[in-house]
Amino acid sequence: MTSPAAPRIEFKVHFQATRRGKKKAVVGDKPAKTAAPLGSIPRVTRLMALAIRFEQLIRDEEVRDLAEIARLGQVTRARVTQIMNLLHLAPDIQEAILFLPRVEEGRDPVTERDLRPVAALVDWRKQRAAWREIFRTITP
């Protein structure tokens, strides 16, 4: 006499990493991977975001001044000043920098060095004219 087969239960499981690096089993199909955007964010975009963050840190009194930021970041005060000078740009230029397209190959089309003379202009109309000139050279 043979015993009847035990009921069989099947389900899909995948493993997911937790915050501390451990793995945990999760019931269900593994989520589809989203395609990572191609290319890299331009360096000047990252520097613009950094300048905005530095300004917020100073405003919130989390750091005392730019010298402290330079010490913490292990860069010169002059470099921090160069980055912070991006905040002298007109708001629409800052926004354009933050939303520059990703660079898929080759060099970044705009550098922080290209923007130094633009940021040195006090008149936003003159800044916009200089930015249009730079932008015209980078757009196909």
N, C-alpha and C positions, 0 to 999 in steps of 0.2 A: 504494500500500500504506500503510495507516495503522497506527500503533503502538498496542498495547493501552494502555488507560488505566492510569496508575500506581495502585497500591493507595492507598486513602485511609484515614487513621486519624483518628478524632475522639474527643475527650474534653472534659469540662467543666473549666474553670479559673475560679477567682475570685482576687481580689487581697486581700491581708491586710496591714495596717500592722504594721511591726515596732516595736521599742522606740524606735529612733532616728528614727522617722517615715518611713522608706523603705517602699516597697511590695514585696511579693514574691508571685509567682504560686504558687498552691496548687492542686493537681489535686483535682478532686471538686466536689460541689455546695457552695454557700455554706451555712454553718450557719444554721438558722432563728434569727431574732432572738427573744430572750426579752423578754417584756413587762416594761417597767420598772414598779416599784411606783408607784402613784399617790400623790400627796401628798408632804409633806416631813417629815423627822424633826423632832420638837419641839426647840426650842432648849434647853430644860432637859435633855433627853436628851443632847444634844451636850456641854453644860456638865458633866454628871455624868461622862461618859466622859473629858472633859478633866481633871477633878479627879483621877480615878483615874490617868490618865497622868502628871500632875504628881507625884503621890505616888510613883509608880514611878521617875520620873526622880530624885527626891531620894533615895529609898532606894538606888538603884543608883549614887548619887554622880555622876551625869552633869551635874547642876547643884548648886550649893552650897546655895541656899535659895530661898524664895519671891521675894525681892527680885531675884534673878538671873532668875527666870522672868518677872517683870514687865518687867524691862529687855529681855529677849529678845523678849517678846511685844508690847512697846511699849504696855503698859497700866499703870495705876496698881497699886501694891501693895495698895491697898484692894480693887480689883476682883478681883485674884488671891485675896485672902482671902475675899471673898464666894463665889467659885467653890469654893475649898477647904473652906468651911464645909458644903458639901453632903455631905462625907465624915462629918460628925457625925450624919447621919441613920442610923436603924436599917438594917441590911443588907437587910431585906425591902423597905423603902421605896426604897432605892437601886436594888434590882432592878426594882421596879415602875416607877421613873422610866426606867430603861434600856430597858424594854420597852413604853413608852407607844405607842399606835397612831399611825400617821402622820396628819398634819393635812392633810385634803384641801381645805379651804377655810376662810377666816376666820382668826381669831387662835388662837394656841396655847392650849389649855385650862388649862395650868398654867405658871406662870412661876417663874423663880428667886426673884423677889421674894416670891411667894406662899409659898415654902418657907423663907424666912429665919426667921420666927418658929417654925416647926416644928423647924428645925435648932438653934435656940437652946435648946430644951427638952432637959434632961439625961436625963430618964427616957424610955426607949424606949416604955414603955406609953403615956405622954402623947403622944409623937410619933405613935404609931400611931393614937391617937384623933383627933388633929388631921389626920393624913393621910386618914383615913376621911372626915372632914368635907369636906376639899378634894375628895377623889375622888368623893364623893357629888354634888357640884355639877357635876362634869364629865361624869359618865356619864349617858346618856339614860335 
